[in-house]
Amino acid sequence: FSRIVPCVKDIGLWGPRLQKAYVDMGVLELGDSNLDLLMSQDEEIAEALDRERFAVEEEARVAEVAEAIEEGAAAA
């Protein structure tokens, strides 16, 4: 809801009925969140996760290449 509520407010679907539903769920105050800041933080987190994943994949590739070189040297 921390992303949904501000998005719904941002696109103009912030009518009384929906606000009442958000009050009932206890999430109305999330509508005051800074959507641009939330999206920027989400993007930073996604980029960090991508960097970590790439580093793990790169480490596996380096190990695979080193193993292939070692096998080639042993066969020669």
PLY file of the C-alpha trace (Angstrom):
ply
format ascii 1.0
element vertex 76
property float x
property float y
property float z
element edge 75
property int vertex1
property int vertex2
end_header
0.00 0.00 0.00
2.93 2.35 0.49
3.23 2.61 -3.30
-0.38 2.03 -4.35
-2.02 4.76 -2.25
0.22 7.64 -3.43
-0.10 6.43 -7.05
-3.88 6.36 -6.83
-3.85 9.88 -5.40
-1.38 11.05 -8.05
-3.56 9.88 -10.95
-6.62 11.61 -9.51
-8.65 8.69 -8.19
-8.83 10.26 -4.73
-12.60 10.44 -4.26
-14.45 10.31 -0.93
-15.41 6.65 -1.32
-11.83 5.56 -1.89
-10.53 7.77 0.90
-13.04 6.17 3.28
-11.83 2.72 2.24
-8.25 3.79 2.91
-9.29 5.17 6.31
-10.97 1.85 7.10
-7.77 0.02 6.16
-5.62 2.47 8.11
-3.54 3.53 5.12
-4.95 6.96 4.22
-1.85 8.77 5.50
0.22 6.96 2.86
-1.42 9.26 0.31
0.79 12.07 1.62
3.96 10.17 0.74
6.35 11.75 -1.74
5.81 9.50 -4.75
8.85 10.83 -6.64
11.08 10.10 -3.66
9.60 6.61 -3.22
10.13 5.81 -6.89
13.69 7.15 -6.76
14.45 5.00 -3.71
12.91 1.97 -5.40
15.10 2.57 -8.45
18.23 2.84 -6.30
17.36 -0.42 -4.55
16.73 -2.15 -7.88
20.05 -0.93 -9.26
21.90 -2.15 -6.15
20.24 -5.56 -6.45
21.19 -5.71 -10.13
24.81 -4.85 -9.29
24.94 -7.58 -6.65
23.40 -10.14 -9.00
25.81 -9.16 -11.78
28.79 -9.47 -9.42
27.73 -13.01 -8.44
27.21 -13.98 -12.09
30.55 -12.44 -13.07
32.33 -14.32 -10.28
30.82 -17.58 -11.54
31.93 -16.78 -15.11
35.47 -15.98 -13.98
35.63 -19.29 -12.11
34.30 -21.14 -15.17
36.89 -19.54 -17.46
39.69 -20.26 -14.98
38.57 -23.90 -14.83
38.51 -24.15 -18.63
42.01 -22.66 -18.86
43.25 -25.07 -16.22
41.71 -28.05 -18.02
43.21 -26.87 -21.32
46.64 -26.50 -19.76
46.42 -29.97 -18.19
45.42 -31.51 -21.52
48.32 -29.89 -23.38
0 1
1 2
2 3
3 4
4 5
5 6
6 7
7 8
8 9
9 10
10 11
11 12
12 13
13 14
14 15
15 16
16 17
17 18
18 19
19 20
20 21
21 22
22 23
23 24
24 25
25 26
26 27
27 28
28 29
29 30
30 31
31 32
32 33
33 34
34 35
35 36
36 37
37 38
38 39
39 40
40 41
41 42
42 43
43 44
44 45
45 46
46 47
47 48
48 49
49 50
50 51
51 52
52 53
53 54
54 55
55 56
56 57
57 58
58 59
59 60
60 61
61 62
62 63
63 64
64 65
65 66
66 67
67 68
68 69
69 70
70 71
71 72
72 73
73 74
74 75
